[in-house]
Amino acid sequence: VIIGGGLGGLFCAMTLRDAEVDVVVVDRANHYLYQALIYQVATAELDAGEVSMPIRERLGRQKNTYVVMAEVTCVDTELKQVRLSDDRALDYDFLVIATGLEVNYFGHDEWQPFAPTLKTLRDAVDLRERILSSFEHAEALRDPSCCPELTTFVLVGAGPTGVELAGALAEMVRDTLPREFKRFDPTTTRIILAEAGDRVLPSFSPEISAKVLAKLRKMGVEVRLNSPVDLIDAKGAVVAGERIASDNVIWTAGVRATPTGEAAGLEIDAMGRVVVGPDLTAPGHPDIYAIGDVAHIDREGGSLPAVAQVAVQTAKYVGHSIIDRVESKPAQPPFSYYDKGYLATVGRNYAVLETANGRVKLAGYLAKMIWAFIHLLYQMPNQDKTTMFVTWTWSYVTHRLGSRVIIGRKSRP
Ligand SMILES: Cc1cc2nc3c(=O)[nH]c(=O)nc-3n(C[C@H](O)[C@H](O)[C@H](O)COP(=O)(O)OP(=O)(O)OC[C@H]3O[C@@H](n4cnc5c(N)ncnc54)[C@H](O)[C@@H]3O)c2cc1C
C-alpha cells in the first residue's frame, strides 16, 4: 500500500509496474499535482489541468495497481492495516508513506482565514480568483486610490514560493493588466514580500540571494528582510511592528509534515516527519517505508530538503528495495542522494540556478531556459506537456495570461 499519489507515491508505483506485487495507491485527491508550477495557476499563467493529472489516468492501466480515492486516517502497525475515511481498511505487506507536507502557521492557526496559502490545486484556483477579483473591485470604484488595501499584496515568506509568486504578480500588474483597466492603474499595486530572515531564497548561496533581491526590487516588489509577521487579521498584517492594510495577505512561509507518521505511532522529528534509517524504513518497522517530503532522512549537518528530486529518488529506491525483497535478492546498499542543485524563477526572463557543489551559478535568461526545459520535459511524470508548452509560448510572445476567468467569487459590497 502506498499512501499518497503525489510525486513520490506516483514514482514508487511506477517503479513497481512490472513486479510480482499488488500495488494499492491511496490518495485523498483524485489527482497528482506538480506543485512547483501551482503559483502559475494562482497568477493565471497556466490552467489547473496543465499542472495536474488524474492519478487513475497515470496508473489506471498499470495491471498490478489499484487506485483508491480516500483519506488515510490511521495506520495499525500491529494488524498491518491502513484505515480509510470511508471506514474501509486495507491490509498491507509493505507500507510506503508518501503523504508530503501541509501548511504550518507556526502556532497561529487563527491567521489561516485571513492568509490563504498555496499548497493544493484548490488553494491555487481560490487565490487566482481572489487576486483577479481585487483588481475588478478596484476598477469598480470611482476613486480606486481610496481603498489601497484592495491592491496591496503581502506575501509572508521569501522562500521559492514567495519569490516566484511575487515575481509573477509584479509582471502581471506591470505587463498584462495596464492595457485593460480604465480607472484603476494596475502599476500602483503594492507587492510586499516580508521575510523574517536576512535574505531571500535561503537555500541558495548568499550571492544568488543578493541577485534575486536586486531583481525583485527592480520589478517593483517591496522586499522587507528581517521583518517577521506579528499579526494577521481581517484588516491586513502587522509586519515588524508596522500595520499594513491589505485584503490580500498570502501565506508562503512554513510547512510541517502531514500527520500520517504520528498516526501510525512511528518515530517523528520536530517537523512531524517520519524518521527513517539508511534503507528508508522506520526503525523497528522493516515493512514500513517513508519517502519524499514526509521522510526525515539524515545527511551531514541536517536532513534532506523537501524537494522533488528527493521524492523521485527515494521513491525509486524503495520500489527497487521492495522488488528485491519479494524476489529474495540481496538487500540494496543504503540510500544515497544525488543532489542536482536548485532552480527558482522570477518573472518571464529571469531564473537562478545553482549546482549542489556551488561550482555552477547562473542568473538570468539562460537559467530561465534551463528552468523551463527541466519543468516541461523532465519533472512532470509522463504527462502530455504539449498544451503547457503552447500556453507558455503564447503568453511569452503576446504578454497575455492564459486563464483569467473568475467563476466562484461574489462582488464586494
Ligand atoms: C508551492 C510549491 C512549490 C514547489 N516548488 C518546487 C520546485 O520548484 N522544485 C522542487 O524540487 N520542489 C518544489 N516543491 C516541492 C515538491 O513539490 C515536493 O518536494 C514534492 O511534491 C514531494 O513529493 P511527495 O510525494 O513527498 O509529496 P506530495 O507531492 O506533496 O504528495 C503527497 C500526496 O499525499 C496525499 N495525502 C496527504 N495526506 C493524505 C492522507 N492522509 N490520505 C491520503 N492521501 C494523503 C496528498 O493529497 C498528495 O497527493 C514545491 C512545493 C510547493 C508546495
Ligand as a Chemical Component Dictionary entry (heavy atoms), coordinates in Angstrom:
data_LIG
# 
_chem_comp.id                   LIG 
_chem_comp.type                 NON-POLYMER 
_chem_comp.pdbx_formal_charge   0 
_chem_comp.three_letter_code    LIG 
# 
loop_
_chem_comp_atom.comp_id 
_chem_comp_atom.atom_id 
_chem_comp_atom.alt_atom_id 
_chem_comp_atom.type_symbol 
_chem_comp_atom.charge 
_chem_comp_atom.model_Cartn_x 
_chem_comp_atom.model_Cartn_y 
_chem_comp_atom.model_Cartn_z 
_chem_comp_atom.pdbx_ordinal 
LIG C1  C1  C 0 4.210  25.747 -3.923 1  
LIG C2  C2  C 0 5.297  24.712 -4.025 2  
LIG C3  C3  C 0 6.332  24.886 -4.944 3  
LIG C4  C4  C 0 7.357  23.950 -5.049 4  
LIG N1  N1  N 0 8.364  24.143 -5.959 5  
LIG C5  C5  C 0 9.354  23.228 -6.084 6  
LIG C6  C6  C 0 10.405 23.402 -7.044 7  
LIG O1  O1  O 0 10.427 24.392 -7.765 8  
LIG N2  N2  N 0 11.360 22.434 -7.129 9  
LIG C7  C7  C 0 11.347 21.323 -6.333 10 
LIG O2  O2  O 0 12.230 20.468 -6.452 11 
LIG N3  N3  N 0 10.377 21.133 -5.433 12 
LIG C8  C8  C 0 9.393  22.049 -5.279 13 
LIG N4  N4  N 0 8.393  21.867 -4.352 14 
LIG C9  C9  C 0 8.448  20.662 -3.503 15 
LIG C10 C10 C 0 7.956  19.426 -4.244 16 
LIG O3  O3  O 0 6.710  19.694 -4.838 17 
LIG C11 C11 C 0 7.841  18.299 -3.228 18 
LIG O4  O4  O 0 9.146  18.059 -2.742 19 
LIG C12 C12 C 0 7.279  17.014 -3.808 20 
LIG O5  O5  O 0 6.000  17.198 -4.340 21 
LIG C13 C13 C 0 7.231  15.965 -2.702 22 
LIG O6  O6  O 0 6.585  14.832 -3.144 23 
LIG P1  P1  P 0 5.843  13.889 -2.105 24 
LIG O7  O7  O 0 5.368  12.706 -2.890 25 
LIG O8  O8  O 0 6.683  13.672 -0.924 26 
LIG O9  O9  O 0 4.602  14.747 -1.595 27 
LIG P2  P2  P 0 3.429  15.398 -2.438 28 
LIG O10 O10 O 0 3.799  15.549 -3.862 29 
LIG O11 O11 O 0 3.022  16.603 -1.678 30 
LIG O12 O12 O 0 2.267  14.302 -2.369 31 
LIG C14 C14 C 0 1.622  13.985 -1.179 32 
LIG C15 C15 C 0 0.290  13.323 -1.542 33 
LIG O13 O13 O 0 -0.242 12.726 -0.391 34 
LIG C16 C16 C 0 -1.651 12.940 -0.344 35 
LIG N5  N5  N 0 -2.056 12.823 1.062  36 
LIG C17 C17 C 0 -1.636 13.560 2.120  37 
LIG N6  N6  N 0 -2.193 13.115 3.251  38 
LIG C18 C18 C 0 -3.000 12.080 2.908  39 
LIG C19 C19 C 0 -3.845 11.208 3.658  40 
LIG N7  N7  N 0 -3.988 11.283 4.987  41 
LIG N8  N8  N 0 -4.535 10.272 2.981  42 
LIG C20 C20 C 0 -4.430 10.164 1.639  43 
LIG N9  N9  N 0 -3.626 10.948 0.893  44 
LIG C21 C21 C 0 -2.915 11.891 1.517  45 
LIG C22 C22 C 0 -1.814 14.331 -0.933 46 
LIG O14 O14 O 0 -3.123 14.517 -1.437 47 
LIG C23 C23 C 0 -0.749 14.333 -2.019 48 
LIG O15 O15 O 0 -1.260 13.911 -3.271 49 
LIG C24 C24 C 0 7.352  22.792 -4.234 50 
LIG C25 C25 C 0 6.301  22.606 -3.325 51 
LIG C26 C26 C 0 5.284  23.565 -3.215 52 
LIG C27 C27 C 0 4.162  23.366 -2.223 53 
# 
loop_
_chem_comp_bond.comp_id 
_chem_comp_bond.atom_id_1 
_chem_comp_bond.atom_id_2 
_chem_comp_bond.value_order 
_chem_comp_bond.pdbx_ordinal 
LIG C1  C2  SING 1  
LIG C2  C3  SING 2  
LIG C2  C26 DOUB 3  
LIG C3  C4  DOUB 4  
LIG C4  N1  SING 5  
LIG C4  C24 SING 6  
LIG N1  C5  DOUB 7  
LIG C5  C6  SING 8  
LIG C5  C8  SING 9  
LIG C6  O1  DOUB 10 
LIG C6  N2  SING 11 
LIG N2  C7  SING 12 
LIG C7  O2  DOUB 13 
LIG C7  N3  SING 14 
LIG N3  C8  DOUB 15 
LIG C8  N4  SING 16 
LIG N4  C9  SING 17 
LIG N4  C24 SING 18 
LIG C9  C10 SING 19 
LIG C10 O3  SING 20 
LIG C10 C11 SING 21 
LIG C11 O4  SING 22 
LIG C11 C12 SING 23 
LIG C12 O5  SING 24 
LIG C12 C13 SING 25 
LIG C13 O6  SING 26 
LIG O6  P1  SING 27 
LIG P1  O7  DOUB 28 
LIG P1  O8  SING 29 
LIG P1  O9  SING 30 
LIG O9  P2  SING 31 
LIG P2  O10 DOUB 32 
LIG P2  O11 SING 33 
LIG P2  O12 SING 34 
LIG O12 C14 SING 35 
LIG C14 C15 SING 36 
LIG C15 O13 SING 37 
LIG C15 C23 SING 38 
LIG O13 C16 SING 39 
LIG C16 N5  SING 40 
LIG C16 C22 SING 41 
LIG N5  C17 SING 42 
LIG N5  C21 SING 43 
LIG C17 N6  DOUB 44 
LIG N6  C18 SING 45 
LIG C18 C19 SING 46 
LIG C18 C21 DOUB 47 
LIG C19 N7  SING 48 
LIG C19 N8  DOUB 49 
LIG N8  C20 SING 50 
LIG C20 N9  DOUB 51 
LIG N9  C21 SING 52 
LIG C22 O14 SING 53 
LIG C22 C23 SING 54 
LIG C23 O15 SING 55 
LIG C24 C25 DOUB 56 
LIG C25 C26 SING 57 
LIG C26 C27 SING 58 
# 
